[in-house]
């Protein structure tokens, strides 16, 4: 339901370029029914990154782009890939009558009042036949134009990876180097995770920053409204701008304390 219902999501954008993607009632990010997956907090850097990647692709004068986005674990790199799924679904549906697939539906703020817009019309065409692959640890998902999602191993989708209009999203694993379209790898800062991939042609590397306190507060309000403000502030002071520990896995406080003490 997540993929097929993405065209029913509503986007509430802020002037700074951030926003909240509100999913259809009863729909969860990747079907995960837990707090934090009922809505998707869109960081300001998400549309900025997408625009920068498209500029790079154009500078290479090629359909092929190999992008690595590195950053501290738990700061939203995976959710950037989910944001891309929404962008691609809207682009895929633009020009037909299956939903809100209009270019203006994916700008950061509908009235453009100071917000960062995604120039989605310049993104390579995404048709109902364009392969969209999400590759995670041990599993790959093929998001189809008819709303279906096929699950398997990555080699099950070798044919799709060979197409020039493929979008290949890689979450925390080593990517296949043979994708002829756009590859976007989200990974930890460890160089061993991405060094070989970045030696390939048409490659570019970006670093995603940790959350600011304002971003933590906005994400808390959108996705973790049940948390106490004082607790969020205290965890931010201790662990910094990593929402995985400040907002999501708050029960890990004692475990983290022990790890720091033992270090």
N, C-alpha and C positions, 0 to 999 in steps of 0.2 A: 504493500500500500504506500510506503514512503515514496518510491519512485513514481508510481502512476498518479499519485495525488499531489506531486510537487507543484503542478500548475495551479492548484487551489491555494497555495500558500500566500500569505499576505506579508508584505514587507513594510516595516515601520522605520523609516530612516531618520537620522539626526543630522544636524548641520555640520558636525565634525566628520561626517563620512561613515560613522558607525551605524548600527541599527539592529533590529531584531526581526528574524524571519519567523513568522507565526505559522506553524503548520496547521493543516486542516484538523478539526476536532477528531480525536481518536487516532491520529497519526503521530509517529515518533521517528526521530532521526535513525535511519537504518533499522527501523522496527524495534528499537530498544526501549522498552517501557520502564524508564527510570527517570528520576529528577535530572534535569539538565538536557533531556532529549525531547522534550515537548515543544521547545522553541530553540532556535539557533541564534546565538549572539554573534553578530557580524562585526569583527574588529575593523577599525579604520584602515588597517594595513591590508585587509583582504582585497578590496577593489584596487588599492594602490599597487599591490603585487601583480594582480591580473593585468592591469594596464601596462606595467613595466615589462611583463613577459611578452605581451603582444608587440610592444615596441621592439624588443629584441628579435622576435620572430621576423618582423618586417625588415630589420637591419640585416638579417641573414639571407633575406630574399628566398625563403624556403618554407614549405609546409612543415618541415621538421624542426622541432625545438626540444632540447633536452634540459629541463630545469630541475635544480635541486633547491629545496627550501629546508635549511637546517635551523635548529633551535633547541633550547632547553626542553626536555620532555615535559609534557603537561601544559603547554602554553597555547594550544589550539591549532597545531599544524594539521591534525586529522580533520578538525572542523573546517579548516580552509578547503580541504578536498570536498567535504560535504556541501559547502557553499558553492564550489565549482559545479557540483552535480546539479544544483538548482539553476545556476547560470546556463549550463549546457542544455538542461531540459527546456528552459524558456527559449533558448536559441533554436532548439530542435523543433519546437512547436510554433515558432514565429511563421506567419504566413499561412497557417491552416486554421481550422475552426475547432480544435480540440481543447482549447483553454485560453489562458491569458498570455499566450506566447508572443508577446509584443516586446519590441526592443525597449520601450520606455518602462516596462514592468520591472526591469532589473537595474535601474539607476538607484543610487544610494538614497536619493530624496526626490520624490515625485515632482516637486516644483523647482528643483535644482538650486535651492537657496544655500549656496556655499558648500554643498556636499560634494564628495568625490563621486563622479559618475563613471560607470563602466561603459566604454565605447563598444558595446556588444556587437554592433553592426560591422565592426572591423575584424571581429574574431572569425577565423576560417569557417565556412559554412558547416552547419551541423544539421544534417537531414535525418529523416527517419531511418536511413540506412547507415548513418555514421556510427561506427563502433565506439562505445564509451565503456572502458574497462576500469574497474577498481581492484587493485591487487593488494591484498593484506597477507599476513602471515598464514601460509598454508591454504589460502582460499583466493579465488578470483571471481568477480561478479561482472557479468555483461549486461549493461542496462540498455534495453532495446527500445526502439522508437514507438512500438505499440504498447509500452507500459510494462512489459514483462521484464523480469530479471532472471537471468540464467546463472547458476552457481556451479563452479567446478574448479579444476586446477588451471593454472595459467596456460599450460600447453594445449588445453581444450580450445583456446581462443587464438591460436597461432595465425590463423587465416585473417582474423580481424586486426591483429597487430600489424599486418603487412599493408593495410590500407592507408593511403595518405591522409585521410580525414579522421583517423583514429585519435581519440583522446584517452591516454593511458595514465591513470592516477595511481601512484604507488605509495602505500602507507607503511613505512618502517621496515621495508625489506629491500633487497637488492633488485633493481629493475632489470627487465629484459632490454638489452641494448638495441634490439632489432626493430623496434617500433618505428614506422615511417612517418608517423604523425607527431603529435605533441605528447611528450612524456613529462609528468610532474611528479617528482619524488619528494616526499616529506620524511625527514629523518632527523636523528639526533646530531649533535655537533661533532661526533667522533669522525675524524677524517676517513678512517678505514671504511665507513659506511657509504661514502660517496665518491672517493678519490678516483676509482677506475671509471665510473660513469662520467665524471666531469672531464675525463681525458678524451671523450668522444667528440666528434664534430658538432657544431651548433649547440654547445652547452653553455649554461649560465648558472651562477650560484647566488642565492640570496640568503640572508640571515633574518629570521623572524624575531623581533624583540619580545621580552617578557611583558606581562601586563603592567600598566600603570595602576595606581590606586583608583583612579577614576574609572578605568576599564573594569577592574575587579568589582567595584560598586555597581556599575551598569549591568554587568553579567549576573551578579547576584540578584539584582532586582528583576531581571528578565527570566532567569532560569532556576534560581535557588532562593526564591523569596521567603522560604520558611526559616532560613538561617538568621541567627541573631547578629545584629550589626557589630556589637562589641567583639564577638568571637571572630568575625571576619577580619576586623581591624587587627586583632591580636595575632591571628595566623599570618596576615600579610606582613606584619612587623617581623615575625620570626622566620617565615619561609620566602618572603618576597613575592613577586608577581607571577606565581605559578598557580592557576586556578584549580589544577588537579588536587592540590593539597590545601589551598585556602578555601575552596568552595565545595569540591566534589568529595574527596576522600578524607573528610574531617576526622574520621575515626583513626586515621593514621598518625595523629599527633604524638601519642606515646611511643609508637614505633620509630618515628623520626627523632624524638628526643633521645631515645636509646642509642640510635645510630650516631648522633652527634656526640653524645657522651663517650661512646666507645672509640670515636675517631682520634 
